[in-house]
Amino acid sequence: MGRVIPAYFNWSGGKDSTLALYRILQNPSFDIRYLLTTLNQEADRISMHGVRREMLLRQAESIGIPTKTIELPSSSDMQAYESVMNTAIQELKSEGIVDCIFGDIFLEDLRTYREQKLEEVGISAHFPLWKEDTSNLVHEFIDSGFKTIVVCVDSSKLGKEFVGRVIDARFLADLPETVDPCGENGEFHTFVFDGPLFSKPIEFELGEQVLKTYESKNKDGEAISYGFWFQDLIPV
């Protein structure tokens, strides 16, 4: 048997993270020490997904891998984000961790950014799902026995009726043709609550659905607004 590589996994709690972790845990070359997750400090929820910290902790307990969280202020800019991330990764490296895993599929710019930043601190990155057909991936996920619920949708790409739904054949059939079946372009985000990685299902009740709008600027400096529907999951 070759050298076992100590690594951390960049964990969002969603389906692509879960499938990538499922695959990498079948590779004896990697020892996954932590699930690393960024949280919104003020909301105490997973960044972008809007899932409560308690739900993340229950996932990690059921999977059997401890979490490390990075607490981000709501108002942080890219420079502040990179500073906080760098500190966290340096701490992981001090424990002898030299590799990390991502669930990204085909966003070239994002992969390049991740690899460049990690190379600066001496960490290698791996992408188990890279460039695979997203329709095949989502069916592999479902056929493997995983269960996931949509917790966030981009309101410019999907309607409110998609948030709070479990991803199954009917959900996939209802998706517009313009939406990637894995939501790889940010159309939707998910929370996985059961499957072969879990020692027990994550129990929850559906809370309220909330539309949150945000302000930004386009490349010409013009003000733009955008929104996301969020489905709250209440641990039980």
Residue, then its C-alpha position, 0 to 999 in steps of 0.5 A: m500500500g502506498r503513502v496515505i495522504p492527509a487531506y481536508f474536504n471542502w464541504s457544503g453539505g450539498k449533493d455534489s460535495t456528498l458524491a465527491l466525498y463518497r468517491i474519495l472515501q473509497n480511495p485508500s490513498f486519502d485520509i480525510r481529517y476534516l469537513l471544512t465549511t464556511l459559515n455566515q457569522e451573523a446568521d450562523r448558517i452555511s454560506m450560500h446554502g442558508v442551512r443552520r449550523e446544527m444541521l451541518l453538525r448532525q451531518a458530520e456526526s452521522i458521516g463520522i468526520p469532524t468539522k472545521t468551520i470558517e466564520l465569515p462576516s456578512s460584509s466581508d469583501m474578497q480581501a477579507y475572505e481570502s485572509v480568513m481562508n488563508t489563516a484557516i488553511q495554514e492551521l490545517k497545514s500545521e497539522g500535516i494536511v497537504d491536500c484537499i478535495f472539492g466537489d466542483i464539476f466544470l467551473e474553470d475559473l473557480r478551479t483555477y482560482r482555488e488551485q492558485k490560492l492553495e498553491e501559494v500555501g503548499i496545498s494540492a487540490h483534487f476534483p473527483l467529479w471534474k468534467e463529468d456529465t452532470s446528468n449522469l452525476v445526479h442520477e448516480f447520486i440518486d441511484s446510490g441511495f442518497k437523498t437531498i432537498v433543495v434549500c436555495v434557488d436563484s430566483s432569476k433562474l427558478g421559481k419558488e416552487f422548486v425550493g423545498r423539494v427533494i431531488d428525484a426523477r420528477f424534480l429533474a423532469d420539471l427543471p427548465e432546459t436552461v438549468d443544469p441538472c446539478g445546479e452547477n451554474g448556481e441555479f440551486h443548492t441542496f442539503v443531503f440528509d440520508g444515504p450510504l455515507f450516513s449512519k442515520p438520517i438527518e431529521f428535520e421539519l420544513g420551516e419558512q421559505v424566504l426571498k432575500t434580495y441583494e444589491s451589487k454592481n455589474k462590470d460597468g458599475e451599474a447597480i443591479s439587484y438579485g434574489f434567492w429563495f431559501q428553505d429553512l430546515i429545522p432540526v428535530 
